[in-house]
Amino acid sequence: MTTETVGQASVWKCFQPVAPVLVSVVLMEGALGVMSPLIGFRLSSTGASTFVVGAAASAYFLGFLLGTLTSQRMIDRVGHIRAFGVFAVCSSNIAILYTVLHDPWLWVLLRGLAGYALAGAFVVIESWMTDKASEVNRGRVFAMYTTASWAASGVSPLLLNFDKPDGILLFVLVTIGLSAAMIPLAVTKVGNPEIGEHKFLSIVSLFRISPTGVVCAFGSGMMNGGLYGLMPAYIDNHGYGEKELSLLYSITTIAALVTQYPIGWVSDNYGRRPVIISIMIISAITSVTIYAMPGVTFPTLIALFFVLTAFESPLYALAVGQTTDYVEKRDFVAASSGLLFAWGLGSSLGPATAGLVMHQAGPQGLLLFATACFILVALFSIYRVMVRRAKTPQEQSDYVAVPMTQATYGAPELDPRSEYRQHPPSPATTAGYVE
């Protein structure tokens, strides 16, 4: 057997146990890639204020945050496959309710419920991958997961062109995608994962360890939640339609992927905080440029947003890297989970805050909000450079790209920077719910 054949067999052996989960990831991320811009654009185009549009996005992230903290109880009681079925059915039912309920504040409530249900589904997905990955192949499994997430998130917004936002076809497609995500896990012959309790460091504890990491994680949630949550309203208020919105969403998602590794390489070789300060300054300049050019052509707008998201998107991964440099390997998962909590808090506050700024300052207020976030993160990072010596590149851990779609606490255990550990059986396993 040749080396190439051995390598292919190794990849297949790594892929096979998590294949059903990856299919579910693609279907769910694909549905979310349509749902998120669709809800915002539909609300804005029917006359809802930018604050309501922002409140809907904030409600989703708040529900998601609560789901990551509490859904484990159901999973422990009934097992992963049954729990995933409940969460997927709930999220698909909520998607179809948008077609019969038309009050904007009811949509805000539905977004919160959808966030909770989808968080539970992603807890199952990431726990499954963590359990099926070994110490040897978890880096490959993590790469497969991030690739599937980013690819689905980048391509799926283009489905907005299949129908007008005021129709029901797009909601039906989302419902089908979320429901179909149950099928791969329901028919798999691979046993349920055995995942016990997860732990995370508190925000206060993390802030003592790495203030820059916590502020960057929170700031990343604020700015990304605000930008993506209000982008549909921004596009609608500038007279564009679903075609332009789908292109903007897809291209900015691709931009986030393109620069992850180059910026990561620079941070590994020249330090985290100088890179954080640099990308925040570049992002602020770009944001001010867009603000100063409200009548710019759409191709130019696309190019400017590409630059903006290309430089601001790696901030969360840099936050994880900065914090990892100051924690023991055995504490990585707890620290990373705490950072995800900080990110979730920022994501819950960002859209509503951005919507309020837009309501007062007009559509270009979105860029004012983003600029303020960039400047504040840069100023805090400069302050930390002045009061604490940075670790040398040789003392740092390696940078690992983290998808913007990740928001639950299972995936950190797949990160090759964490300490590998075997999980004890979950309560559902010991109770006999799984084989």
Backbone torsions as a table, in degrees:
resi	resn	phi	psi	omega
1	MET	NA	129.7	-177.3
2	THR	-75.8	165.9	178.2
3	THR	-62.0	-38.8	179.8
4	GLU	-63.7	-41.5	179.9
5	THR	-65.3	-41.6	178.1
6	VAL	-61.3	-41.9	179.5
7	GLY	-63.2	-42.6	178.8
8	GLN	-64.3	-40.6	178.7
9	ALA	-64.4	-37.5	179.3
10	SER	-65.5	-42.0	178.3
11	VAL	-63.5	-43.1	-179.7
12	TRP	-65.3	-40.1	178.7
13	LYS	-63.3	-34.8	177.7
14	CYS	-72.5	-38.1	-174.7
15	PHE	-76.4	-37.1	-170.6
16	GLN	-55.9	-47.9	-177.3
17	PRO	-66.8	-25.8	-176.3
18	VAL	-105.9	2.3	-178.2
19	ALA	-56.9	-47.2	178.8
20	PRO	-59.2	-37.4	-179.3
21	VAL	-68.6	-40.8	-179.8
22	LEU	-64.8	-36.7	175.5
23	VAL	-62.6	-42.9	177.6
24	SER	-63.5	-38.3	177.6
25	VAL	-60.3	-46.4	-179.7
26	VAL	-61.4	-43.8	-179.2
27	LEU	-65.7	-42.3	-178.5
28	MET	-72.2	-44.5	178.1
29	GLU	-65.0	-34.9	176.1
30	GLY	-63.5	-43.2	178.0
31	ALA	-64.6	-41.5	179.0
32	LEU	-67.6	-33.2	178.1
33	GLY	-64.3	-24.6	174.6
34	VAL	-89.2	-43.9	-172.5
35	MET	-64.1	-47.0	-174.2
36	SER	-59.2	-54.3	177.7
37	PRO	-68.5	-31.6	-178.6
38	LEU	-63.2	-45.7	-178.9
39	ILE	-62.3	-48.0	-179.2
40	GLY	-61.8	-43.7	-178.7
41	PHE	-68.3	-40.4	179.9
42	ARG	-63.9	-44.3	178.3
43	LEU	-61.2	-47.1	-177.2
44	SER	-65.8	-43.1	-177.1
45	SER	-70.4	-19.1	178.2
46	THR	-96.8	9.5	172.2
47	GLY	100.7	1.9	178.4
48	ALA	-68.3	146.5	179.7
49	SER	-70.4	161.1	178.3
50	THR	-63.8	-28.2	177.0
51	PHE	-65.0	-40.2	178.3
52	VAL	-65.9	-41.8	177.5
53	VAL	-59.5	-44.4	178.3
54	GLY	-66.6	-38.6	179.2
55	ALA	-62.8	-36.6	178.7
56	ALA	-64.4	-43.8	178.6
57	ALA	-66.6	-40.3	178.2
58	SER	-63.8	-39.5	179.3
59	ALA	-61.5	-39.2	178.1
60	TYR	-61.2	-48.5	-178.2
61	PHE	-68.8	-34.3	176.5
62	LEU	-65.6	-44.2	175.9
63	GLY	-61.5	-39.8	178.9
64	PHE	-63.3	-43.3	179.9
65	LEU	-62.3	-45.7	178.7
66	LEU	-64.5	-36.1	178.6
67	GLY	-64.2	-39.6	179.2
68	THR	-66.1	-26.8	-176.8
69	LEU	-86.1	-27.3	-170.3
70	THR	-122.0	-16.6	-174.5
71	SER	-68.0	-19.7	-178.1
72	GLN	-59.4	-27.9	-178.8
73	ARG	-62.5	-44.2	177.9
74	MET	-66.4	-41.5	-179.4
75	ILE	-60.8	-41.0	179.5
76	ASP	-64.9	-33.4	-176.9
77	ARG	-75.8	-43.1	-169.6
78	VAL	-115.3	-8.2	-178.5
79	GLY	96.0	160.9	-171.8
80	HIS	-68.8	-43.5	-176.0
81	ILE	-66.2	-45.7	178.7
82	ARG	-63.3	-44.2	-179.7
83	ALA	-62.8	-41.9	178.9
84	PHE	-60.8	-39.9	177.5
85	GLY	-59.7	-43.0	178.9
86	VAL	-62.5	-47.7	-177.5
87	PHE	-65.3	-41.7	-178.9
88	ALA	-66.8	-41.8	179.0
89	VAL	-64.1	-43.2	179.5
90	CYS	-60.9	-45.4	-178.3
91	SER	-67.0	-36.7	178.5
92	SER	-71.5	-35.9	175.6
93	ASN	-64.2	-40.1	178.3
94	ILE	-63.0	-39.2	-179.5
95	ALA	-60.7	-39.6	-178.6
96	ILE	-77.2	-22.6	178.0
97	LEU	-65.9	-24.7	177.5
98	TYR	-60.4	-24.6	-177.4
99	THR	-81.2	-13.7	-177.8
100	VAL	-117.9	-16.2	176.6
101	LEU	-110.1	127.8	-170.8
102	HIS	-120.6	-2.0	177.5
103	ASP	-73.2	128.5	-176.7
104	PRO	-57.2	-37.5	-178.3
105	TRP	-73.5	-26.5	171.8
106	LEU	-67.6	-35.3	176.3
107	TRP	-65.5	-36.4	175.7
108	VAL	-60.3	-44.9	178.2
109	LEU	-62.9	-44.1	179.5
110	LEU	-62.4	-36.9	178.3
111	ARG	-63.7	-39.2	177.5
112	GLY	-64.7	-43.3	178.8
113	LEU	-65.2	-39.8	178.5
114	ALA	-63.5	-40.7	178.5
115	GLY	-59.8	-42.3	179.4
116	TYR	-63.3	-47.8	-177.7
117	ALA	-63.8	-42.4	-178.4
118	LEU	-69.6	-32.8	175.6
119	ALA	-61.4	-44.1	177.9
120	GLY	-59.9	-40.5	179.2
121	ALA	-64.0	-41.2	-179.4
122	PHE	-73.0	-28.8	173.0
123	VAL	-61.0	-44.1	177.6
124	VAL	-61.1	-48.2	-176.7
125	ILE	-59.9	-48.6	-175.8
126	GLU	-73.2	-32.3	174.7
127	SER	-65.2	-39.6	179.1
128	TRP	-60.7	-48.4	-179.1
129	MET	-64.7	-38.8	178.8
130	THR	-61.1	-41.6	-178.0
131	ASP	-70.3	-36.6	-176.0
132	LYS	-84.2	-11.7	178.7
133	ALA	-87.5	141.4	176.5
134	SER	-99.2	173.1	178.9
135	GLU	-62.2	-28.8	-177.5
136	VAL	-79.5	-41.0	-170.8
137	ASN	-105.9	3.8	-174.1
138	ARG	-64.9	-27.7	175.9
139	GLY	-63.4	-41.2	177.7
140	ARG	-67.2	-41.1	179.2
141	VAL	-62.4	-42.4	177.8
142	PHE	-61.1	-41.8	179.1
143	ALA	-64.8	-40.4	177.2
144	MET	-62.1	-42.6	-178.9
145	TYR	-65.0	-47.5	-179.2
146	THR	-64.7	-38.3	178.8
147	THR	-64.4	-45.3	179.4
148	ALA	-63.1	-41.7	-179.3
149	SER	-63.9	-49.8	-177.8
150	TRP	-65.4	-42.4	-178.2
151	ALA	-62.0	-47.9	179.9
152	ALA	-64.5	-40.2	-179.7
153	SER	-67.3	-32.7	-178.6
154	GLY	-78.3	-33.3	-175.5
155	VAL	-89.5	-38.1	-170.4
156	SER	-60.9	-32.1	178.3
157	PRO	-59.4	-22.7	178.3
158	LEU	-64.4	-18.5	177.4
159	LEU	-67.3	-13.4	176.7
160	LEU	-60.3	-20.9	-180.0
161	ASN	-78.4	-5.0	-178.9
162	PHE	-72.2	-23.9	-176.7
163	ASP	-159.3	163.7	174.6
164	LYS	-70.4	145.4	-179.2
165	PRO	-60.2	-23.6	-179.5
166	ASP	-85.5	2.1	176.1
167	GLY	-90.4	-173.5	-179.0
168	ILE	-110.6	-8.4	-175.3
169	LEU	-59.9	-43.0	-177.9
170	LEU	-64.7	-37.7	176.5
171	PHE	-66.1	-36.1	177.3
172	VAL	-65.5	-42.1	178.6
173	LEU	-62.1	-40.6	177.6
174	VAL	-62.8	-44.2	178.9
175	THR	-60.3	-43.6	179.0
176	ILE	-62.5	-44.1	-179.2
177	GLY	-61.9	-44.5	-179.3
178	LEU	-68.3	-38.2	178.6
179	SER	-69.6	-41.1	-179.4
180	ALA	-65.7	-23.0	179.2
181	ALA	-62.7	-20.7	178.0
182	MET	-71.9	-30.0	-169.3
183	ILE	-61.3	-50.7	-177.5
184	PRO	-56.7	-40.4	-179.8
185	LEU	-74.7	-32.1	-177.5
186	ALA	-69.5	-31.2	-175.2
187	VAL	-101.9	-1.7	-178.1
188	THR	-67.8	148.2	175.5
189	LYS	-94.3	-6.0	179.4
190	VAL	-74.2	134.7	-176.9
191	GLY	-65.4	162.2	176.9
192	ASN	-62.7	148.0	174.7
193	PRO	-70.8	155.4	177.1
194	GLU	-114.6	93.8	-175.7
195	ILE	-118.8	126.1	178.2
196	GLY	-90.3	-150.0	-174.1
197	GLU	-75.4	141.9	175.1
198	HIS	-99.7	149.6	178.1
199	LYS	-128.1	152.1	174.2
200	PHE	-145.2	153.0	177.7
201	LEU	-78.2	143.0	178.8
202	SER	-68.6	160.1	178.8
203	ILE	-60.1	-40.1	-179.6
204	VAL	-62.5	-45.6	179.3
205	SER	-63.3	-42.5	179.2
206	LEU	-64.6	-38.8	-178.6
207	PHE	-64.8	-34.5	176.0
208	ARG	-66.8	-34.7	-178.2
209	ILE	-76.9	-49.3	-176.4
210	SER	-147.4	87.9	177.9
211	PRO	-57.3	-39.9	-179.2
212	THR	-63.5	-41.1	179.9
213	GLY	-61.8	-44.3	-179.3
214	VAL	-66.2	-45.9	-179.4
215	VAL	-63.5	-39.4	179.3
216	CYS	-68.3	-39.4	178.0
217	ALA	-64.8	-46.5	177.8
218	PHE	-62.8	-44.9	179.6
219	GLY	-63.8	-37.5	177.2
220	SER	-61.3	-42.2	176.8
221	GLY	-64.0	-43.0	179.3
222	MET	-59.3	-53.3	-172.5
223	MET	-72.7	-40.5	179.8
224	ASN	-71.7	-41.1	176.2
225	GLY	-61.2	-42.4	179.2
226	GLY	-67.0	-47.0	-177.7
227	LEU	-63.6	-51.7	-176.6
228	TYR	-75.0	-31.8	178.9
229	GLY	-69.4	-33.7	-177.7
230	LEU	-102.9	-3.6	178.6
231	MET	-57.0	-39.9	177.0
232	PRO	-61.1	-41.6	178.2
233	ALA	-66.8	-38.2	178.4
234	TYR	-61.0	-47.3	-179.9
235	ILE	-64.3	-44.7	-179.3
236	ASP	-63.2	-42.2	-178.8
237	ASN	-69.7	-17.0	175.6
238	HIS	-96.3	8.9	173.4
239	GLY	84.2	12.1	177.9
240	TYR	-92.9	170.0	-177.0
241	GLY	-119.5	-162.4	-175.2
242	GLU	-66.7	-28.5	179.1
243	LYS	-63.3	-49.1	179.9
244	GLU	-65.6	-38.5	179.5
245	LEU	-63.4	-43.4	-179.2
246	SER	-64.1	-39.9	178.7
247	LEU	-65.7	-42.3	-178.3
248	LEU	-64.3	-43.5	178.7
249	TYR	-62.6	-46.1	-177.0
250	SER	-66.2	-44.5	-175.9
251	ILE	-69.3	-37.9	178.3
252	THR	-69.2	-31.9	175.9
253	THR	-67.9	-40.1	176.6
254	ILE	-64.8	-40.4	178.9
255	ALA	-59.1	-39.0	179.6
256	ALA	-62.5	-31.6	179.9
257	LEU	-79.7	-39.4	-173.3
258	VAL	-59.5	-39.4	-172.8
259	THR	-96.2	-4.1	-177.2
260	GLN	-56.5	-50.4	-173.1
261	TYR	-76.1	-41.7	174.6
262	PRO	-60.1	-44.2	179.3
263	ILE	-67.5	-37.6	175.9
264	GLY	-61.3	-41.1	178.8
265	TRP	-63.2	-43.6	179.5
266	VAL	-62.5	-42.3	-179.2
267	SER	-67.1	-32.7	177.2
268	ASP	-68.0	-29.8	-173.9
269	ASN	-101.3	-21.5	-176.0
270	TYR	-127.3	3.1	175.9
271	GLY	104.6	149.2	-177.3
272	ARG	-72.4	-52.1	-170.7
273	ARG	-66.0	-40.2	174.1
274	PRO	-58.6	-37.1	178.8
275	VAL	-70.0	-42.6	177.9
276	ILE	-58.1	-47.0	179.8
277	ILE	-61.7	-42.8	-177.5
278	SER	-64.7	-47.7	-176.9
279	ILE	-70.0	-29.7	176.5
280	MET	-69.9	-38.7	177.7
281	ILE	-66.2	-44.5	178.3
282	ILE	-62.0	-41.9	179.3
283	SER	-64.2	-40.5	179.3
284	ALA	-64.2	-43.2	178.7
285	ILE	-62.3	-43.6	178.9
286	THR	-63.6	-43.3	179.9
287	SER	-62.4	-42.4	177.8
288	VAL	-64.5	-36.1	178.1
289	THR	-62.8	-45.1	178.4
290	ILE	-64.0	-40.1	179.2
291	TYR	-61.7	-38.2	-176.8
292	ALA	-79.5	-5.7	-177.6
293	MET	-126.7	64.4	-176.1
294	PRO	-65.0	-23.3	-177.8
295	GLY	-101.0	20.6	-176.5
296	VAL	-66.4	152.1	177.7
297	THR	-67.3	157.6	-176.4
298	PHE	-63.8	-42.4	176.7
299	PRO	-57.4	-39.1	177.5
300	THR	-67.5	-39.4	177.9
301	LEU	-61.3	-42.9	177.4
302	ILE	-59.0	-46.4	-177.9
303	ALA	-63.2	-41.1	-179.5
304	LEU	-68.1	-41.5	177.8
305	PHE	-67.9	-31.3	175.4
306	PHE	-60.9	-47.8	179.0
307	VAL	-63.1	-43.8	-178.0
308	LEU	-58.5	-53.4	-177.4
309	THR	-72.5	-28.2	178.5
310	ALA	-62.6	-36.5	-177.0
311	PHE	-92.6	-28.9	-178.5
312	GLU	-87.6	-23.2	-174.0
313	SER	-64.2	-36.4	-179.3
314	PRO	-71.2	1.2	-174.1
315	LEU	-59.2	-42.0	-178.4
316	TYR	-65.3	-43.7	178.3
317	ALA	-61.9	-36.5	176.5
318	LEU	-67.3	-35.3	176.6
319	ALA	-62.3	-43.1	177.5
320	VAL	-63.3	-44.5	179.5
321	GLY	-62.6	-43.0	179.1
322	GLN	-61.0	-42.9	-179.7
323	THR	-70.7	-40.4	-179.3
324	THR	-59.5	-30.8	-179.9
325	ASP	-63.5	-16.9	-175.0
326	TYR	-118.8	11.4	177.6
327	VAL	-124.1	155.6	175.0
328	GLU	-70.4	154.5	-178.3
329	LYS	-59.3	-34.8	-179.1
330	ARG	-69.0	-19.2	-179.5
331	ASP	-99.2	4.2	-175.0
332	PHE	-60.3	-46.9	-176.1
333	VAL	-62.1	-44.8	179.1
334	ALA	-63.1	-40.2	179.6
335	ALA	-68.4	-44.9	179.9
336	SER	-64.1	-37.8	177.2
337	SER	-65.4	-38.1	175.7
338	GLY	-64.1	-38.1	177.0
339	LEU	-65.8	-36.9	176.0
340	LEU	-62.8	-35.3	176.1
341	PHE	-64.9	-43.0	177.1
342	ALA	-62.4	-41.6	177.0
343	TRP	-61.1	-42.1	179.5
344	GLY	-64.3	-39.0	176.5
345	LEU	-62.0	-45.0	178.2
346	GLY	-62.4	-41.4	179.5
347	SER	-65.9	-30.5	179.1
348	SER	-73.3	-30.6	-177.7
349	LEU	-92.2	-32.6	-172.9
350	GLY	-58.0	-53.7	-176.5
351	PRO	-61.2	-43.9	179.6
352	ALA	-63.6	-40.1	178.5
353	THR	-65.7	-44.9	178.1
354	ALA	-62.7	-39.6	178.6
355	GLY	-63.7	-38.3	178.5
356	LEU	-66.6	-41.2	178.0
357	VAL	-63.6	-42.1	178.4
358	MET	-65.6	-36.0	179.3
359	HIS	-63.2	-34.3	-178.9
360	GLN	-88.0	-36.6	-171.9
361	ALA	-108.6	-1.2	-177.8
362	GLY	90.6	178.8	-175.8
363	PRO	-55.2	-36.6	-179.2
364	GLN	-69.0	-10.0	176.3
365	GLY	-60.4	-24.2	176.6
366	LEU	-59.3	-38.6	179.5
367	LEU	-73.1	-32.0	175.0
368	LEU	-64.2	-43.6	177.6
369	PHE	-59.9	-48.5	-178.7
370	ALA	-62.6	-43.0	179.8
371	THR	-60.2	-43.3	179.3
372	ALA	-60.2	-42.6	178.3
373	CYS	-61.8	-46.3	-178.9
374	PHE	-61.2	-45.6	-176.8
375	ILE	-65.8	-42.7	-179.0
376	LEU	-63.4	-42.5	177.8
377	VAL	-64.4	-41.9	179.7
378	ALA	-63.7	-44.3	-179.3
379	LEU	-63.8	-41.3	179.1
380	PHE	-65.4	-39.7	179.3
381	SER	-65.2	-38.8	176.4
382	ILE	-62.5	-42.3	177.9
383	TYR	-60.0	-42.9	-179.0
384	ARG	-67.6	-31.9	175.8
385	VAL	-62.5	-35.1	-176.9
386	MET	-76.2	-25.4	-173.5
387	VAL	-109.2	-10.8	-178.3
388	ARG	-142.2	130.1	178.1
389	ARG	-67.8	133.0	178.8
390	ALA	-79.3	154.5	174.3
391	LYS	-74.0	149.6	178.1
392	THR	-73.0	159.7	177.2
393	PRO	-54.6	-31.7	180.0
394	GLN	-70.6	-27.2	-179.0
395	GLU	-86.3	-15.6	-176.1
396	GLN	-76.7	157.7	168.1
397	SER	-80.8	168.5	179.6
398	ASP	-77.7	145.6	176.0
399	TYR	-73.0	138.9	175.1
400	VAL	-130.5	126.2	-180.0
401	ALA	-67.8	136.9	179.9
402	VAL	-122.2	126.5	-178.5
403	PRO	-67.0	143.9	178.0
404	MET	-66.3	-17.8	-179.9
405	THR	-78.2	-14.0	-177.9
406	GLN	-77.2	129.2	179.1
407	ALA	-149.8	17.1	176.3
408	THR	-120.7	174.5	-168.0
409	TYR	-99.3	9.8	179.1
410	GLY	-83.2	-38.9	-174.3
411	ALA	-60.9	-32.0	178.2
412	PRO	-53.7	-27.4	-179.8
413	GLU	-72.4	-18.2	175.6
414	LEU	-83.2	-19.1	-177.8
415	ASP	-61.2	127.2	-177.3
416	PRO	-63.5	-11.7	178.2
417	ARG	-80.1	-14.0	-177.8
418	SER	-86.9	163.0	177.8
419	GLU	-83.5	126.4	-179.1
420	TYR	-71.9	137.2	176.7
421	ARG	-147.8	148.7	175.7
422	GLN	-84.3	136.1	-179.5
423	HIS	-89.0	145.1	170.9
424	PRO	-72.8	158.6	178.7
425	PRO	-58.9	143.8	176.3
426	SER	-75.9	163.5	177.3
427	PRO	-55.5	-34.7	180.0
428	ALA	-65.4	-34.1	179.1
429	THR	-68.4	-48.5	-178.4
430	THR	-67.5	-24.3	179.2
431	ALA	-82.5	-6.3	176.7
432	GLY	89.5	17.8	179.4
433	TYR	-80.4	-18.7	-178.2
434	VAL	-127.0	159.9	-177.2
435	GLU	-75.1	NA	NA
